[in-house]
Amino acid sequence: QLSLVESGGGLVQPGGSLRLACTASGFTLDRHSIGWFRQAPGKQREFVARIDSNLRADYSESVKGRFTIARNDAQNTINLNMNSLKPDDTALYYCHLAFPDTWGQGTLVTVSS
């Protein structure tokens, strides 16, 4: 059975950094495109970043230059390195496999002083 588990969320001050991890079970990530999405309170879920099987990455304009997505094949994990965090980055962060449609349970990131 395919599953995704996110980890690494927490409370961080503005300007700080966090690294999120998305760990896959039941399949190997290197053959798939995986995306990170986030949902802030009272808002719709939005795209954050994606990495494909060839390690090509793309980012939303709101995080470009601050966030980096990377794959760790040894751990079968997709990491989202987040720097220069802002209060607007506060959200529940999810990773997603498109085919078949699979979501993790999310990890909460709170950026606040």
Secondary structure, 3 states (H helix, E strand, C coil): CCEEEEECCEEECCCCCEEEEEEEECCCHHHCCEEEEEECCCCCCEEEEEECCCCCEEECCCCCCCEEEEEECCCCEEEEEECCCCHHHCEEEEEEECCCCEECCCEEEEECC
